[in-house]
Amino acid sequence: MQARRPSLGLRTTFAALAVALLAASSGATEKVLYNFGISNNDGLYPYAGLTIDRSGNLYGTTVMGGSENGGTVFETSPNGSGGWTTKVLHNFGISGTDGQQPHARLIFDGAGNLYGTTSAGGSEGYGTVFELTPNGSGGWSEVTLHNFGIVYTDGIYPYANLIFDDSGNLYGTTSKGGSEGHGAVFEMTPNGNGGWTESVLHNFGIGDHDGQNPFAGLIFDGEGNLYGTTALGGSEGEGTVFEMTPNGNGGWTESVLHNFGIGDHDGLYSYAALIFDGAGNLYGTTVGGGSADDGTVFEMTPNGSGGWMERVLHNFGISGSDGMGPNAALVFDGAGNLYGTTEGGGSEGDGTAFEMTSNGGGSWTEFILHNFGISDTDGQQLHAGLIFDDTGNLYGTTSLGGSQNDGTVFEVIP
């Protein structure tokens, strides 16, 4: 297997980086675009982030709800009158072997088809990889590409999104299963007969200090190496950052780049995917740890000797109104600022959207863009990250809150 360049990536040039010490508030405007649960068969509880197409339509998943209560794929589109219209594209659980409970963000291929994972359901009950294809009549058709757990050593319970390489192969993680029961990295390859073949590239927990239980998706670097995080395992048992490198013999070699919890104030338990800046540094979040034990934003920098150095850029919970417990990946804007979400904390205790800005003098400042739960109908509890549109507005989901308390789609306008 040859090293592959990423075909889907988000990279920007980034300025000087350092430790975040301060928190402030920013004058962003948030509005709810859609309240889930407004009809009997609507989706409920979106845990995944959104995906945007070239026309500005938003796509996502809900963990529950829909006609079968197995979750949904939905589309939210501008209606031309200043509002948005949401419709269900697929109801999971429509057959006994369909996937159920999707937790992950969707991705597009070049032909406009959507791909994702479900954390349950399928022929074995351990989750699926699925594809949604426009059927030419305004609807979408779903097909299961893989049922997890069909052999004893297969991965099970995928909670993470997929990524493509340039050859059209898919990569992802499962939170459990594999030969050691602690999760796996897998690849999905078109088999030439209209189907797909799944193979396990790495079984987590194969050594005493290997990572365990990856809940986040993967990213590629420019050389075709894969990077990700695990929520547990490592030398301290509190998670890792890892790299997967093609070994030239058709297989892959996994290396632990960082063990969380090695210092008193290091982050713990990363549930989020990583992102690169233009200089090749990695950034992510941990849901716990840090000086206030409410999570961190961290940076991973190559040290020039083949290893990596990790440092904490921000400790959440350092003030009474700061966010707490970031579950999701970060995103850069074109100026090198970082944006993300927290599940809890903020002025109302229901989560925040935040921005991280370099001060240019060796420190970072965190700005709260929005405190969720500021009204009875605002969204609450964010498990997913943010995305940008072409005009610089941010979009995301909340798993609870809204007019029905079943979650929302929201927009933040800086």
C-alpha positions in Angstrom: 0.0 0.0 0.0 1.4 3.3 -1.0 1.4 6.5 1.0 -1.5 8.7 0.0 -2.1 12.4 0.1 -5.3 13.7 1.7 -8.0 14.6 -0.8 -10.1 16.3 1.8 -8.3 18.6 4.2 -8.5 22.0 5.8 -5.2 23.9 6.2 -4.3 27.5 6.7 -1.1 29.3 7.5 -0.9 30.0 11.1 1.0 32.6 13.2 3.1 32.3 16.3 1.6 30.1 19.0 1.8 29.9 22.8 -0.1 29.4 26.1 -3.6 30.9 26.5 -4.0 32.7 29.8 -7.0 35.0 29.5 -10.7 34.6 28.6 -12.9 37.4 27.2 -16.2 37.9 25.6 -16.9 38.8 21.9 -19.8 40.5 20.2 -20.9 37.6 18.0 -24.6 37.0 17.2 -26.2 33.5 17.5 -29.5 32.4 16.0 -31.3 29.1 16.0 -31.9 27.9 12.4 -33.9 24.8 13.3 -35.4 23.2 16.4 -35.5 19.4 16.3 -38.6 17.5 17.4 -41.2 19.9 15.9 -42.9 17.0 14.1 -43.7 13.4 15.1 -41.0 11.8 12.8 -38.4 14.5 13.1 -34.8 13.7 14.2 -33.7 14.2 17.8 -30.4 14.9 19.5 -27.8 15.8 16.9 -24.3 14.8 18.2 -22.5 15.3 15.0 -21.2 18.4 13.3 -22.5 19.7 10.0 -21.2 19.4 6.4 -21.9 22.1 3.8 -22.2 21.8 0.1 -21.3 24.3 -2.6 -24.8 25.8 -2.6 -24.7 26.5 1.2 -27.0 23.6 2.2 -26.1 22.0 5.5 -26.2 18.2 6.2 -26.1 16.3 9.5 -27.3 13.4 11.5 -29.4 12.8 14.7 -28.8 10.0 17.1 -32.4 9.3 17.6 -35.8 10.2 16.2 -37.1 9.7 12.7 -39.9 7.3 11.7 -38.1 4.3 13.3 -36.4 6.2 16.2 -33.1 5.0 15.0 -31.8 8.4 14.0 -31.8 10.4 10.8 -29.8 12.1 8.1 -31.1 15.6 7.5 -30.6 18.6 5.2 -31.1 22.2 6.2 -31.4 24.7 3.3 -31.9 28.5 3.0 -35.5 29.1 1.9 -34.9 32.3 0.1 -36.9 34.3 2.6 -34.2 34.7 5.3 -35.2 31.4 7.0 -34.1 27.8 6.6 -36.0 24.6 5.8 -35.1 21.2 7.2 -36.0 17.8 5.8 -35.2 14.2 6.6 -33.2 12.4 3.9 -33.1 9.0 5.6 -34.6 7.3 8.6 -32.3 4.8 10.1 -33.7 1.4 11.2 -36.1 1.0 8.3 -35.0 -2.6 8.1 -33.8 -5.1 10.6 -30.2 -4.8 9.2 -30.1 -1.0 8.7 -27.7 1.0 10.8 -28.9 3.0 13.8 -27.7 5.9 16.0 -25.3 7.9 13.9 -22.9 10.0 15.9 -20.5 11.2 13.2 -20.3 14.0 10.7 -21.0 13.2 7.1 -18.6 13.6 4.1 -19.1 14.1 0.4 -17.4 12.4 -2.5 -16.7 14.1 -5.7 -20.0 12.9 -7.2 -22.1 14.4 -4.5 -22.8 11.2 -2.5 -22.7 11.3 1.3 -20.9 8.8 3.5 -21.0 8.2 7.3 -21.1 5.7 10.1 -23.7 4.5 12.6 -22.6 3.4 16.1 -25.3 0.6 16.3 -27.5 -1.5 14.1 -26.5 -3.3 11.0 -26.6 -7.1 10.5 -24.5 -7.7 13.6 -25.8 -4.9 15.8 -22.4 -3.2 16.0 -22.7 -0.4 13.6 -22.2 0.3 9.9 -20.6 2.3 7.2 -23.3 3.7 4.8 -23.6 5.7 1.6 -26.5 8.1 0.6 -27.0 8.7 -3.1 -29.4 11.2 -4.7 -32.0 9.1 -6.6 -32.8 11.7 -9.3 -36.3 12.3 -7.9 -35.4 14.7 -5.1 -34.8 11.9 -2.6 -31.9 9.9 -1.5 -31.2 6.2 -1.4 -29.1 4.6 1.4 -27.0 1.5 1.1 -24.9 -0.2 3.8 -21.3 -0.6 2.7 -20.0 -2.5 5.8 -21.5 -4.2 8.8 -19.1 -4.1 11.7 -18.5 -7.2 13.8 -18.9 -9.8 11.0 -15.7 -11.5 12.2 -14.5 -11.7 15.7 -11.5 -9.4 15.3 -13.4 -6.7 13.4 -13.8 -3.2 15.0 -17.2 -2.4 16.5 -19.1 0.8 17.5 -17.8 3.5 15.2 -18.4 7.0 16.6 -16.2 8.9 14.2 -16.5 10.4 10.8 -14.8 9.0 7.7 -12.1 10.5 5.4 -11.1 9.8 1.8 -7.7 9.4 0.3 -6.9 10.4 -3.3 -7.7 6.9 -4.5 -11.2 6.9 -3.2 -10.6 4.7 -0.2 -12.2 5.4 3.2 -10.6 5.5 6.6 -12.0 5.6 10.1 -11.9 4.3 13.7 -14.0 2.1 15.9 -14.3 2.8 19.6 -14.2 -0.9 20.5 -13.5 -4.3 19.0 -10.4 -5.4 17.1 -8.2 -8.2 18.3 -7.7 -6.6 21.7 -11.2 -5.2 22.2 -10.0 -1.6 22.5 -10.8 -0.3 19.1 -9.3 -0.2 15.6 -8.3 1.8 12.6 -10.0 0.5 9.4 -9.9 1.1 5.7 -12.7 0.6 3.2 -11.7 -0.1 -0.4 -13.9 -0.4 -3.5 -13.7 -4.0 -4.7 -14.5 -3.3 -8.4 -17.8 -5.2 -8.2 -19.8 -2.3 -6.8 -19.1 -3.3 -3.2 -16.5 -2.4 -0.6 -13.9 -4.4 1.3 -13.0 -3.5 4.9 -9.7 -4.2 6.5 -8.3 -3.5 9.9 -5.1 -1.4 9.8 -4.4 -1.3 13.5 -5.7 -2.9 16.7 -5.4 -0.6 19.7 -4.2 -2.0 23.0 -1.6 -4.3 21.5 1.0 -3.1 24.0 0.8 -2.0 27.6 1.2 1.7 26.6 -0.8 1.7 23.4 -3.8 4.0 23.1 -7.3 2.6 23.6 -10.9 3.5 22.6 -10.6 6.1 19.7 -13.8 8.1 19.4 -12.4 10.7 16.9 -11.8 10.5 13.2 -8.5 10.6 11.4 -6.6 13.2 9.3 -3.9 12.8 6.7 -0.7 14.8 6.4 0.9 15.6 3.0 2.9 12.4 3.0 -0.1 10.1 3.5 0.4 9.4 7.2 -2.7 9.3 9.4 -3.1 11.0 12.8 -5.7 10.6 15.5 -6.5 10.5 19.2 -7.6 7.9 21.7 -9.7 8.6 24.8 -8.0 6.1 27.0 -4.8 4.1 27.1 -1.2 5.2 26.8 1.4 5.2 29.5 -0.9 7.1 31.9 -4.2 5.4 30.9 -5.6 8.8 29.9 -5.4 8.8 26.2 -2.9 9.4 23.4 -2.1 11.2 20.1 -1.0 8.6 17.5 0.4 8.4 14.0 -0.2 5.7 11.4 2.5 5.3 8.8 2.5 3.0 5.7 5.4 0.5 6.2 6.0 -0.2 2.5 4.9 -3.9 2.8 1.2 -3.2 2.4 0.7 -2.6 6.1 0.8 0.3 8.6 2.8 1.0 11.7 1.3 2.9 14.6 3.3 5.2 16.9 2.2 7.1 20.0 3.3 10.7 19.7 2.0 11.9 23.1 0.6 10.3 26.3 -1.9 12.5 28.0 -1.6 13.1 31.7 2.2 13.1 31.9 2.2 16.4 33.7 0.1 17.7 36.6 -1.8 20.1 34.3 -1.8 18.1 31.1 -5.1 17.5 29.3 -6.9 14.1 29.7 -9.3 12.1 27.5 -9.3 13.4 24.0 -12.6 12.7 22.1 -11.8 15.1 19.2 -10.1 14.8 15.9 -6.9 16.8 15.2 -6.2 19.5 12.7 -3.0 20.8 11.0 -1.8 24.3 10.5 0.3 25.2 7.5 3.5 24.6 9.3 2.7 21.0 10.2 1.7 21.5 13.8 -1.3 19.6 15.2 -4.1 21.0 17.4 -6.8 19.4 19.4 -8.9 19.4 22.6 -9.2 17.2 25.7 -12.4 16.9 27.6 -10.7 16.8 31.0 -7.4 17.7 32.6 -5.7 21.1 32.6 -5.2 23.4 35.5 -8.9 23.5 36.3 -9.6 19.9 35.3 -12.2 21.1 32.8 -10.3 20.4 29.6 -7.7 22.0 27.3 -6.8 23.2 23.9 -3.4 21.7 23.0 -0.7 21.9 20.3 1.7 19.2 19.0 4.9 20.4 17.4 7.6 18.3 15.7 10.8 18.6 17.9 13.3 18.2 15.0 14.5 14.8 16.3 11.6 12.7 15.0 9.4 13.2 18.1 6.8 15.7 19.0 6.3 18.2 21.9 2.9 18.9 23.4 1.9 22.1 25.2 -1.4 23.4 26.5 -2.7 26.6 24.8 -5.7 27.1 27.0 -7.1 25.6 30.2 -10.9 25.6 30.3 -12.8 26.6 33.5 -10.2 29.2 34.6 -13.0 31.6 35.2 -16.6 31.1 36.4 -18.0 31.8 33.0 -15.5 29.9 30.9 -16.6 26.9 28.9 -15.9 23.4 30.2 -15.4 20.0 28.6 -14.6 20.4 24.9 -15.6 17.3 23.0 -15.1 18.4 19.4 -12.4 19.3 16.9 -11.2 22.8 16.2 -11.3 24.8 13.0 -9.1 27.6 11.7 -10.2 30.8 9.9 -8.0 32.4 7.2 -6.3 34.6 9.8 -5.1 31.7 11.9 -7.6 32.0 14.7 -9.0 28.8 16.2 -12.7 28.1 16.9 -14.4 25.4 18.8 -17.2 24.5 21.3 -17.6 23.2 24.8 -20.3 20.9 26.1 -20.8 22.7 29.4 -19.7 25.8 31.2 -20.3 29.4 30.1 -22.5 31.9 31.8 -25.5 29.5 31.7 -23.7 26.2 32.2 -24.9 24.9 28.9 -21.8 25.2 26.7 -20.1 27.8 24.6 -18.7 28.6 21.2 -15.2 30.1 21.6 -12.4 31.7 19.6 -8.7 31.4 20.3 -6.5 34.3 19.1 -2.7 34.7 19.2 -1.6 37.8 20.9 1.6 37.9 18.9 3.7 38.0 22.1 3.8 34.4 23.1 0.3 34.0 24.6 -3.3 33.3 23.4 -6.6 34.9 24.4 -9.8 32.9 24.4 -13.0 34.8 23.5 -16.5 33.5 24.2 -18.5 34.0 21.1 -21.8 32.7 22.6 -23.1 31.3 25.8 -25.7 28.7 25.0 -28.9 28.5 27.1 -29.3 32.3 27.4 -33.0 31.9 26.6 -35.5 29.1 27.1 -35.4 28.2 23.4 -31.6 28.4 22.9 -29.6 25.3 22.2 -27.7 23.5 24.9 -24.8 21.0 25.3 -22.5 20.9 22.2 -20.8 17.6 21.3 -19.9 18.8 17.8 -17.5 21.4 16.4 -18.1 24.3 14.0 -17.8 24.8 10.3 -17.5 28.0 8.2 -19.4 29.1 5.1 -17.8 31.2 2.4 -18.8 34.5 4.1 -17.2 33.6 7.5 -20.3 32.6 9.4 -20.1 29.6 11.7 -22.6 26.7 11.9 -23.1 23.9 14.4 -25.5 21.7 16.3 -26.6 21.4 20.0 -27.7 18.0 21.3 -30.3 19.5 23.6 -32.2 22.7 24.0 -34.3 24.6 21.5 -38.0 25.0 21.6 -38.6 21.2 22.0 -35.4 20.5 24.0 -34.4 18.0 21.3 -31.5 20.0 19.9 -30.9 22.7 17.3 -29.0 23.8 14.3 -27.5 27.2 14.9 -25.5 30.0 13.2 -23.0 32.3 14.8 -22.2 35.5 13.0 -18.9 37.1 14.2 
